[in-house]
């Protein structure tokens, strides 16, 4: 009996919005079309803006619960379920790759998928039949996150889909009183980021707080841009393949989402 060799998977950075993404007339279909065009992963490894913990933490690997890490939303958003299988073999691989390269790892076996993970996965892989593992961001330092992505890159050859989940612009406070058009800081940052990605200008991206227009307004705290650097590290050999799969704005925030490979 022969076992098929897994297909090398791309690496993704996606904007995950919030629980109401599911009710948007356009966005769920965009995510579903994206996943339909991908090879089928053997497993999904996801890093979300909503889990920062050091040292790097590995979440649930058997029963994978959901973390409803939001407040004040209608009740039906707390009734969403996503019973994906755990990924203990992937967790073992992550431990070996990171610890072997000197990165400390801890296990948090009761930590489930937060909304930055499950909200997009519900739309992209609604069957919940692909093993999923979430790991934390142990830092917001772009260089260190890119290095973690480099160490995880070999997983792509095992059929693992590496996903960084954030939001291309994210400043909820600055949206108060905004009109129907995206605010200038969001549009300017999105345009800059699009051009920097197309130019493979990793140095500018790593230093985005200083090199981008309105960078500190677009990301007054950087956790929603930070997952991009894990993706960049995992895709470092294929930066020229980058393409934006989803763009546009949602409630004034840029939902740009990109694929490498």
N, C-alpha and C positions, 0 to 999 in steps of 0.2 A: 504493500500500500504506500503510495506516495502522497506527500503533503505539499500543496501548492505554496510556492514562495510568496510571502506577503508583498503587495505592491507598495512601493515607496510612497508615503503620504506627503501631501503639502503641509505647510504650517500656516495658521490663520491668526489674524488679529481681527476681532469683531467688536462692534459697539452693541451693547446689550440693552440699552434703554432702561426700562423699569418694568414691573409686572404688567402695566397697561399695554406694553408692546403687543401682547396677544390680541388686543382688540383693534389694533391699527389696521386700516383697510389695505395697506400696501406691504408693510414690513414683514409680517409672517410669510407671505408668499415669496418675498425676496430671499429670505433665509431658507425656505424649503427648496427653491430652485437651485440655490447654491449647493446645498448638501446633495441634491439629486445628481449634480454634475461631478461630484467627487467619487473617487474609488471608495469602496466600503472599508471603513477602518476595522482593524482587529480590536482596537480599544481607543478611548479618547482620554487624553491627559489635558486638564484644563487649569489655568491660572486665572483667578478673578480679582478684580479691583477690591472685592469685599472681604478678602481674607489676607490679612497681614499678620504674620507670626514668625518669630525667630527663636531658634534656628528653623530652617525650612521644615514645614510640617506636612506629613502625608495624612490625608483624611481617611474616611471609612473605606474599607476594602471588602467587607462582606455585605451585610445589609446597608444600603446607602440611603440615609434619610435626607429630607430637604430641610434647609434652614430658611425660615420665613423672616428674613432680616430686614423688615420694613414695617412702617407703622402708619396707621391712618388711612389705609386703603379699604375699598369695599370687601366684604367677607369672601366673595368668590375667589379672590386672589389667594386667599389662605387655604383654599380647598384644592388647589392644583396638586397633582401627584405626578411623580416621575420615578417609577420603580426600576431604574436601570440596575443591571448586575454590577457587583463590585469587580475590582481588577487587582486581585492579590498578586498575580504574576507580574503585572506592570509595576506595582509598588515595589516588588523585589528588585526589578530592573532599575527603577529610579534610585533606590538606596545604593545599589552597587555603583551606578554611574557617578553619583554625587559624592558618596563617601570615598570612593576610589580616587576621586580628584580633590579630596580634601575639604569638601563641603559638608558640614554637619547636618544631620537629618534626624527628626524626631517623628514619632507616630502619635496621632490624635485620633484614635479609632472610632470615636463617637461623633466626629465632625462630618456633617453631610454636605450636600451641594447647596451653596447659597444662590440667591436669585441671579447673580452674575453668571452662574454656571447653568442652572436649570432653565431659566427663561429662554435663552436662545436654543438650548438643546431640545426643549419641547417642540419647537418649530422645525428644527433641522432633522431630528431623528425621533419622530413622535412614537415609534414603536418601542422605545426604551429597551432595546434588545442588544445594545452595544455596551460592553463594560466601560465604566467611567471612573476616573480617579481625579480628584481635585487635590492640588498641593497649594501651599501658601506662598505668598511673597515674603521672604525674610527681610527685605529691604526695599526702599524705593530708589536706590541709587541705580541710574540707568546702566552704568558700566558693569556693575555686579549682577544685575538682572540679565544682561546680555550674555555674561559669562555662564550663568546657570543655563540659559538656552543652548549655548554651545555644548555644554556637557550632556544635555538631554537630546541633542540632535540625532544620535544613532538610533533612537527609538523610532524615528520616521522610517527607517529601513525594515523595521519589524511590523509595519502597518499601523503604527500609532499616529493618530491625528493630534498634533499639538496645537492647542488653542489658547491664545491670550484674549481675555474678555474684559473690556473696559468701556470707554466712551471717548470718541476722538476729540470732543470738547466737553467740558463738564464744569459749569459754574451755575448752580441752581439759584443762588442768591442774586446774581446779576441779571437773571431772567425776570425778576419781579417788575411788573409794569412794562415789559417789552411788548412791542407790537407784533403783528402777524409775520413780519419778515425776520429772518435770523439777525441777531444783533451783529454789529460790525466786527466785534472781537471774535465771534464764533466763525463768521464767514472768512475773515482774514487768516485765522489760524488754520482752518480747513484747507484753504487754497495753498498756504505755505507748506503744510504737511504733505499735501498731494504732490506738490512739485519736488519736495525734498525726497520723498519716497521714489518718485520716478527717476530722479537724478542719482539715486543710491547714495545720498549724502548722509551717511551714518553719523559722521562727526556733528553735523548740524542737528540731527535728530537727538543725539545723546545730550546735547547742550541746548535743548529746545527752550528752556526757560529764558535764555539770553539771545538765541539766534532767531527766534520766531517773533512775528508781530503779535502783540497782545498775549504773549505766552502765559504771563502770570494772571491775566484775566480769564483766559481759556481754561487754565488749570491752576486755580489758587492753591489747591493741594493736588499732588501729581499722581495719586493712586490710580486714576482712570486711564492715564496715558501709559503708566508704567508697564502693564502687561505686554505692550508692543515690543518692549526690549527683550523679553523672553522669546517672543516670536522671531525677532531679528536675529538673535543668537542661534536659534534652532535652524534658521534658514540662511545663515551667513554665506554659504556657498552658492546660493541661488537668488541673491538680491535682485539680479537683473530680470528675474521672472515676475516681479511684483506687479500685481494689477488690482485695482479697486473693483470689488465685486458689487458693493453697495455704497451709494453716496447719498447726498441730500441731507435734509435736516428734519429733526423731530422735536417739536416744541422749542425750536431755536438752537438746538444742539446738533453738532455734526455727527452723523451716524456712519461715517466712512468706515468701511470694513475691507480688509485686504487679504490677498492670498499670495503665498510664495510657493513656487513649485507646481 
